[in-house]
Amino acid sequence: MRYPTRNSGIASQIHCFCRRIVGCRTVLGYQAKPERADENQALVEKVFADLEARQPDGFTYKVFRLEDGVSFIHVVIEHEVESPDSLQSIPAFQAFVAGITERCDVPPVPMGATVVGGYR
């Protein structure tokens, strides 16, 4: 399987990767510039506020900020539903991805993931 390049946008990376996999699970990690990590988190929080207001269907989206303060992990799990919504269609997500490369020291890299186990 061919993974998207580091130079393509975060939204297209997620979309391109997920198009190839039914029940897609994508994990995407990157490091923000230290002086822009709080800004990055604020933009992520706006995405979640927009998601809460819109209540889209068809995916689970989680973002983690690691204890180093600059590393972020995004996890997207697409669900099989009749008419799934797209994370890319969320305006706050579009705003988040618009400047991601300028906010990063280490650019986003998506990887497919297999769920080995889970609890709740």
N, C-alpha and C positions, 0 to 999 in steps of 0.2 A: 504494500500500500504506500502511495506517495503522500507525504505530508506537505502542507502549504509552506511556502518560503517565509523566512523571517521578515522580509520586506513588504509582504502584503498586509493589508489592514486587519486589525483584530476582528472586526465584524465579518469580513469576508473569510478570514481564516476559520472562524467557527462555522460559518455557513458552508464553506467548501468541504471542510472535513465531515460535517454532519450529513451532508447530502449523500455521502457514500455509505453510511452506516444506518441501518434501521435500529431505532432505540439508541441513538448516538449518545455517547458519554465522552465529553471532551474536558480535559484539564489543561489550563493555560496559566503559565507562570511568568513573572517578570519582576524586575526591580526598578522602582521609581527612584528618581534623583532624590537625595535626602531632603533638599529644600522644597521639593514638590510632592512629597509623600502625603502630607495632610491634605493638600489640594486634590490629589488623586482619590483619597478616601472620601472627601466631600462629594466628588463627582459620582463615585460609586453609590454613596448614600442617596443621591438624587435619583439614580437609576431605580433603586429599591422603592423609593417614594412613588415614582411614576408607575412601577409595576404594581404596587399596592393599589393605586388609584384606578388603574386600567384592568387589573385582574386577567391578564392574558392566560390562555390555555395551551398546553402542549409541551411545556418544558419546566424544569426545575433549574434554578440559577442560584448559586451560592458564591460568595467571595470571602476570602480569608486574608487578613493582614497578619503576617508572621511577626514574631517577637523582635526581629531585628529592626522593625519599623519601616523598612523599605521594600520588602518582598510581599507580593500579592499573588494569590492563587485564585483563579476563577474556575468554577466547576459548572458545566452545563450538561444536563441530562434531558434529552428529548424523549417525550412520551408518545406512544401511538394513540392518537386521537383523530377523529374524523376531519376536523378543520383546525389544525394547529396554528397558533399565532407565532410570530417571529420576534425574537429578541431584537433583531435589527430594526424592526418597525417602531420601537419605543424611542420617542424623541430624546429622552435623557440618556439613553444608551448611545444614540447617534452623537450627542454632544460629548459623552465620555470618550468614545473612540476617536473623535476628530483630532484630538491633540495628544494621543497616547504616546506616540514616538518621541515627542518633545519632552514629555514628563519622565521618560525612562532612561536609566543608565544601561540596563539590560533589557532588550526588546522582548515583547511577548512571543512565546513559543508554545503552540498547541500540541497536545499529544492525546491520542485516543487512550481510553482507559477501560479496563474490565472490572466490574464490581466483583470482588472476591467474597465480600460479606457485608453485612450491615445490621444495625440494631436501631429500630425506631427511626 
